[in-house]
């Protein structure tokens, strides 16, 4: 009986951090993972910092390998937080936040 409730609770705890990092509010607008770079910029404005990190090799569904650009955009500080957005091939793939000093 106890395990019946424990397993779903553990799954929720494991999933919650992933859900928290999949969106970011910019004023009254919301950006989400896989938004395009132009959508992010239209909703959040120009980043404080925009760094080109290089290229990453990706394999498509047919097995073809291609190189795509990888960038990191920084927004903030907003309420003491910096937001780091990772874009791959002009698509938002990661949102991280860190308390600014």
N, C-alpha and C positions, 0 to 999 in steps of 0.2 A: 504494500500500500504506500509506504514511504517513498519508494523508488518511482512510483507512478507520478508523484508530484516533483520529485527532485530532478529528474531528467529534463522536463520542460523548463524548469527554472534555470538550470545550468545552461541550457541552449539559449535562453533569452539573454543571460548575462554575457555569453560569448558573442552574440550577434549585435548587441547594443553599441559597442564601440565602432563597429563597421558602419552602422547606420548613421552615427553621429558625424562621421567624416565624409558623408556623401553629398552634403549640401552646404551652402554658405549664403547667408543673407547679406545683401548689399542694399542698404536702405530699405525700401519696400519691395525690392526684387530678390529673387532667389536663383542661384546658379546650382547646377547639379553636375555630377560626374557625366562625362561624355558630351557636355556642351562644347560648342566650337569656341575657338579663341575670340572670334568676333562677337559671339553672344556674351562671353564673359566680360569683354571690354565694354560692350554697350551697356551692360547692367551694373558693372562695378567701376567703370572709368579706367583711367590709366593706372598701372601699378606703380608703387614707389620704386621698385626695382624689377628689372627684367633681365634675366641671365640666360644666355645660350649655354647649355650643358654639353652639347655635342650631338652625336647621332646614335641611334639604337637600331640594331637589326631586328626586324620582326618577320615572322613567317605567317603568310595568309592561309586561308582555308584550303588552298590548292597546293600548298607546299612551296610557294615562291617566296624567296627572301628579298627584302628590300630594306633600305636604310631610311629612317624617318627622324626629323629633328626633335630634340628634347629640350624643353625650356622650363625655367622656374620663375614664376611671377610672385612678388611679395606685395601684400596689401596691409595697411595699418600704419601705426598702431591704432587699434580701435578698442576702447575700454581696456587698454593695457595688453592687448593681444596682437601678435603678428600672425598673418595668415599666409601660408606658403602653398601656392598652386602649381602643380606639375602638369605640363602639357606635352603630349606626345602626338606628333603629326597633327598639330593644331586642334587637338581634343583634350579636354580636361580629364586627367586620369587619377589625380590624387589631390586631396585637400588636407593640409595639416595646420595645426595652430600651436603657437608657443608664446608664453608670457614674455613680453618685452622687458628689458632692463632699463 
